[in-house]
């Protein structure tokens, strides 16, 4: 019985979600709602983002009771959103992101929710990178 080698640290995805990666207060959320530069969506999810002066991307979650009645459904959406964010956070430019749940978000199965969030984060990263390239002097 041989042990599998541990992957190098660069290949490992950080498992934490500390305060530096979160939007914590209303003052953190409000600029994103007021001046969202990047918007990507599906019928069940909307991601809003705005450039940040922080060194890394931050995530905020708004999954309301109106669209996900049961706490277990809201918590599942939040948990999967945080998980997907952790996987892509290193590839994202410094932006503040809000994930908004829409009607039907509670009805998505795990696989569909994972897939949609992965696609949305990739689209957001691509839009942000294009914007950064346009804004930087050539």
C-alpha positions as CSV (number, residue, x, y, z in Angstrom):
1,X,0.0,0.0,0.0
2,X,1.8,3.1,-1.2
3,X,1.0,6.6,-0.3
4,X,0.2,9.1,-3.0
5,X,2.6,12.0,-3.2
6,X,1.3,15.4,-1.9
7,X,0.8,17.9,-4.8
8,X,3.1,20.9,-4.8
9,X,1.8,23.9,-2.9
10,X,1.3,25.8,-6.1
11,X,-1.2,23.1,-7.3
12,X,-3.2,23.2,-4.1
13,X,-6.3,25.4,-3.9
14,X,-6.5,27.4,-0.7
15,X,-9.3,26.0,1.4
16,X,-9.9,29.0,3.6
17,X,-12.2,32.0,3.1
18,X,-10.8,34.6,5.4
19,X,-12.1,38.1,6.0
20,X,-9.7,39.6,3.5
21,X,-11.6,37.7,0.8
22,X,-15.1,38.9,1.9
23,X,-17.3,41.9,1.5
24,X,-18.2,42.5,5.2
25,X,-20.2,45.7,5.6
26,X,-22.8,47.6,3.8
27,X,-20.1,50.1,3.0
28,X,-18.3,47.3,1.1
29,X,-21.4,46.2,-0.8
30,X,-22.8,49.7,-1.7
31,X,-20.2,50.7,-4.3
32,X,-20.6,47.4,-6.2
33,X,-24.4,47.9,-6.3
34,X,-24.1,51.6,-7.3
35,X,-21.3,51.3,-9.9
36,X,-21.1,47.7,-11.1
37,X,-18.8,47.8,-14.1
38,X,-19.0,44.1,-14.8
39,X,-22.3,42.1,-15.0
40,X,-22.7,38.4,-16.0
41,X,-25.8,36.4,-15.4
42,X,-27.9,33.3,-15.9
43,X,-31.6,33.3,-15.3
44,X,-31.0,32.1,-11.7
45,X,-27.8,34.0,-10.8
46,X,-26.3,37.5,-11.3
47,X,-22.7,38.5,-10.6
48,X,-22.0,42.2,-10.2
49,X,-18.4,43.4,-9.9
50,X,-16.4,46.6,-9.7
51,X,-12.6,47.2,-9.7
52,X,-11.1,47.4,-6.3
53,X,-8.0,49.0,-4.9
54,X,-7.5,45.9,-2.7
55,X,-4.7,43.5,-3.8
56,X,-7.1,40.5,-4.3
57,X,-10.7,39.8,-5.3
58,X,-13.4,39.8,-2.6
59,X,-16.8,38.1,-2.6
60,X,-20.2,39.1,-1.2
61,X,-23.3,37.0,-1.2
62,X,-26.9,38.1,-1.4
63,X,-29.2,35.1,-1.5
64,X,-32.6,36.3,-0.3
65,X,-35.5,34.5,1.2
66,X,-37.7,35.7,-1.6
67,X,-35.9,33.4,-4.1
68,X,-34.8,30.6,-1.8
69,X,-37.4,30.1,0.9
70,X,-35.6,27.5,3.0
71,X,-32.4,28.3,4.9
72,X,-30.9,25.0,3.8
73,X,-31.3,26.1,0.1
74,X,-29.8,29.6,0.8
75,X,-26.9,28.1,2.7
76,X,-26.2,25.6,-0.1
77,X,-26.1,28.3,-2.7
78,X,-23.7,30.4,-0.5
79,X,-21.5,27.4,0.3
80,X,-21.1,26.4,-3.4
81,X,-20.6,30.1,-4.4
82,X,-17.7,30.4,-1.8
83,X,-16.2,27.1,-3.0
84,X,-16.2,28.1,-6.7
85,X,-14.8,31.5,-5.7
86,X,-11.9,29.9,-3.9
87,X,-11.1,27.8,-7.0
88,X,-10.9,30.9,-9.2
89,X,-9.8,33.6,-6.8
90,X,-6.1,33.4,-7.8
91,X,-7.0,34.0,-11.5
92,X,-9.3,37.0,-10.8
93,X,-8.0,40.6,-11.0
94,X,-8.7,42.8,-7.9
95,X,-12.4,43.2,-8.1
96,X,-15.3,43.2,-5.6
97,X,-17.9,40.7,-6.6
98,X,-21.5,40.2,-5.4
99,X,-23.4,37.0,-6.2
100,X,-27.1,37.6,-6.3
101,X,-29.6,34.8,-6.3
102,X,-32.6,35.1,-8.6
103,X,-35.9,33.3,-8.9
104,X,-35.3,29.6,-9.3
105,X,-31.9,29.5,-7.7
106,X,-33.1,27.1,-5.0
107,X,-34.3,24.6,-7.7
108,X,-30.8,24.2,-9.2
109,X,-29.1,20.9,-8.5
110,X,-25.5,20.8,-7.2
111,X,-23.9,20.0,-10.6
112,X,-25.8,22.8,-12.4
113,X,-25.1,25.3,-9.7
114,X,-21.3,24.4,-9.8
115,X,-21.3,24.6,-13.6
116,X,-23.1,27.9,-13.8
117,X,-21.0,29.6,-11.1
118,X,-17.8,28.3,-12.8
119,X,-18.9,29.8,-16.1
120,X,-19.9,33.1,-14.6
121,X,-16.6,33.5,-12.7
122,X,-14.7,32.7,-16.0
123,X,-16.8,35.2,-17.9
124,X,-16.3,37.8,-15.2
125,X,-12.5,37.2,-15.2
126,X,-12.4,37.6,-19.0
127,X,-14.4,40.8,-19.0
128,X,-12.2,42.3,-16.2
129,X,-9.0,41.3,-18.0
130,X,-10.2,42.9,-21.3
131,X,-11.0,46.1,-19.4
132,X,-7.7,46.2,-17.7
133,X,-5.9,45.7,-21.0
134,X,-7.9,48.4,-22.6
135,X,-7.2,50.8,-19.7
136,X,-3.5,50.2,-19.6
137,X,-1.3,52.2,-21.9
138,X,0.1,50.2,-24.8
